[in-house]
Amino acid sequence: MAELDLDVVQGELDAPEHTVRWLAALEPAADVDGPELPDDEAERLLDRLEVPREDQADLLAARPDPQADKAYWWILDRLHRSFLPTIGKPVTTDGFQAWQPLTTNAADAKARQLYLWAYLALLPAVRRYHAERGVPDEVSWATLSLAFAIRMHKDLTGHNGLGLSHQWGPPIRLRGVFYKLGRLDFNRAELSFSNGPGGFALSVHIPPDGPLDKAAVEESIAAAREFFPRHYPDEPVTFFTCDSWLLDPQLADYLPAESNILEFQRRFTLTPQPHRDENGNGAILRFVFGRQGSGENVLDTLPQETTLHRAVVAHLRAGRQWYERTGWFPFEEAP
Ligand SMILES: CC(C)(COP(=O)(O)OP(=O)(O)OC[C@H]1O[C@@H](n2cnc3c(N)ncnc32)[C@H](O)[C@@H]1OP(=O)(O)O)[C@@H](O)C(=O)NCCC(=O)NCCS
């Protein structure tokens, strides 16, 4: 694939500057094939991935062409060849690099939809990897679903596709480290301490699929305790961990003790709050209201229907902050 001038890529897509820097820093492997896009099969795959039917025509019409859409294809090819060699490798506990917003121009359907084409091109590799690990087909497809990512993108930007906002979920699902097991999702993370490798942990994620019912959470944790030793006997897990606004203990000032969120919090031991307090206002506004930004005027526009809606706003109006906190509990069930 010929190298392109970064200014050309940026200009053609209206890409944010940090995105272009990120794309330039990717390291595409020279010894793997470039992306191949599905033809007749595309619609069937989109159904399997739970891409809403009403979005599919726009997506199919925005198929990039290697000759006519050189800048788009250059991005697709770079993403593809840098991503392929990472499939199956656990991430580190301190994070996983999201795919960056590709464009600021919502009218550019090709840029809005490009991540979905990248997803389709990488899909066969992760499906093969799941099969090699003996992952049941229904777990594989449930894990690879794009329904949540597309819904979240629509809530945040008002548009279909994935290219107008950061994408963390789709690439981590494709990486083969992330599994949906009932109510909760889990990703494999490798711990590393200064004196050498420290084993494996499972990061817990909570998708917005209805209430965080206690019994469903318990079932999901039990499923993870069974699934990971079976499919990854070479990566014994030490503990579950979670980074989330849901673990902010300040929520107990507002929610009743029997609420699902506080019930969930009680499973975890919190790590000490970092000195440089990370501000979690953005996360809580995103997950509770589907909004970006946390200025005063935003507060005036937020619904006040639930106890949590009212708590989030009252807390911010009082000049206080929300925090994303980290918690953990042992992988083995207590005897
Ligand atoms: C996590 C989640 C499922 C918890 O919902 P839940 O089971 O209803 O939680 P609780 O029982 O603790 O709810 C207590 C109160 O807060 C409200 N509440 C909880 N989550 C809410 C949300 N995301 N938006 C609005 N209100 C919410 C409930 O309606 C209830 O108020 P009410 O008694 O006035 O109706 C829900 O917050 C959610 O879907 N969040 C989005 C996903 C997310 O944030 N994941 C973590 C990413 S790091």
The ligand as a Tripos MOL2 file, in Angstrom:
@<TRIPOS>MOLECULE
LIG
   48    50     1     0     0
SMALL
NO_CHARGES

@<TRIPOS>ATOM
      1 C1        -25.5460    0.0780   35.5530 C.3       1 LIG1
      2 C2        -27.0680    0.1860   35.3920 C.3       1 LIG1
      3 C3        -27.5950   -1.0030   34.6330 C.3       1 LIG1
      4 C4        -27.6960    0.2770   36.7900 C.3       1 LIG1
      5 O1        -29.0820    0.4410   36.6630 O.3       1 LIG1
      6 P1        -30.0940   -0.1000   37.8220 P.3       1 LIG1
      7 O2        -29.9840   -1.5630   37.9440 O.co2     1 LIG1
      8 O3        -31.4350    0.4560   37.5100 O.co2     1 LIG1
      9 O4        -29.4690    0.6310   39.1060 O.3       1 LIG1
     10 P2        -30.0710    0.9510   40.5520 P.3       1 LIG1
     11 O5        -31.0540   -0.0840   41.0060 O.co2     1 LIG1
     12 O6        -28.9120    1.1630   41.4360 O.co2     1 LIG1
     13 O7        -30.8260    2.3230   40.3200 O.3       1 LIG1
     14 C5        -31.0270    3.2650   41.3760 C.3       1 LIG1
     15 C6        -31.7110    4.4890   40.8260 C.3       1 LIG1
     16 O8        -30.9160    5.0850   39.7970 O.3       1 LIG1
     17 C7        -31.6040    5.0890   38.5460 C.3       1 LIG1
     18 N1        -30.6330    4.7620   37.4830 N.ar      1 LIG1
     19 C8        -29.6990    3.7790   37.4910 C.ar      1 LIG1
     20 N2        -28.9720    3.8170   36.3520 N.ar      1 LIG1
     21 C9        -29.4820    4.8280   35.6230 C.ar      1 LIG1
     22 C10       -29.1280    5.3460   34.3660 C.ar      1 LIG1
     23 N3        -28.1010    4.8590   33.6250 N.pl3     1 LIG1
     24 N4        -29.8180    6.4070   33.9130 N.ar      1 LIG1
     25 C11       -30.8040    6.9260   34.6330 C.ar      1 LIG1
     26 N5        -31.1780    6.5020   35.8490 N.ar      1 LIG1
     27 C12       -30.5210    5.4390   36.3300 C.ar      1 LIG1
     28 C13       -32.6720    4.0340   38.6800 C.3       1 LIG1
     29 O9        -33.7510    4.2890   37.8030 O.3       1 LIG1
     30 C14       -33.0530    4.1800   40.1410 C.3       1 LIG1
     31 O10       -33.8020    5.3730   40.3160 O.3       1 LIG1
     32 P3        -35.4040    5.3160   40.6290 P.3       1 LIG1
     33 O11       -35.5380    4.4500   41.8580 O.co2     1 LIG1
     34 O12       -35.7940    6.7350   40.8050 O.co2     1 LIG1
     35 O13       -36.0330    4.6880   39.4170 O.co2     1 LIG1
     36 C15       -27.4030    1.4650   34.5860 C.3       1 LIG1
     37 O14       -26.8730    2.5660   35.2520 O.3       1 LIG1
     38 C16       -26.8540    1.4550   33.1700 C.2       1 LIG1
     39 O15       -27.4100    0.8640   32.2760 O.2       1 LIG1
     40 N6        -25.7480    2.1960   32.9570 N.am      1 LIG1
     41 C17       -25.1170    2.2990   31.6400 C.3       1 LIG1
     42 C18       -23.9280    1.3560   31.5000 C.3       1 LIG1
     43 C19       -22.7570    1.7810   32.3170 C.2       1 LIG1
     44 O16       -22.7090    2.8520   32.8760 O.2       1 LIG1
     45 N7        -21.7570    0.8860   32.3940 N.am      1 LIG1
     46 C20       -20.5420    1.1270   33.1120 C.3       1 LIG1
     47 C21       -19.5640    1.7710   32.2240 C.3       1 LIG1
     48 S1        -18.0300    2.1120   33.0380 S.3       1 LIG1
@<TRIPOS>BOND
     1     1     2 1
     2     2     3 1
     3     2     4 1
     4     2    36 1
     5     4     5 1
     6     5     6 1
     7     6     7 2
     8     6     8 1
     9     6     9 1
    10     9    10 1
    11    10    11 2
    12    10    12 1
    13    10    13 1
    14    13    14 1
    15    14    15 1
    16    15    16 1
    17    15    30 1
    18    16    17 1
    19    17    18 1
    20    17    28 1
    21    18    19 ar
    22    18    27 ar
    23    19    20 ar
    24    20    21 ar
    25    21    22 ar
    26    21    27 ar
    27    22    23 1
    28    22    24 ar
    29    24    25 ar
    30    25    26 ar
    31    26    27 ar
    32    28    29 1
    33    28    30 1
    34    30    31 1
    35    31    32 1
    36    32    33 2
    37    32    34 1
    38    32    35 1
    39    36    37 1
    40    36    38 1
    41    38    39 2
    42    38    40 1
    43    40    41 1
    44    41    42 1
    45    42    43 1
    46    43    44 2
    47    43    45 1
    48    45    46 1
    49    46    47 1
    50    47    48 1
@<TRIPOS>SUBSTRUCTURE
     1 LIG1         1 GROUP 0 **** ****
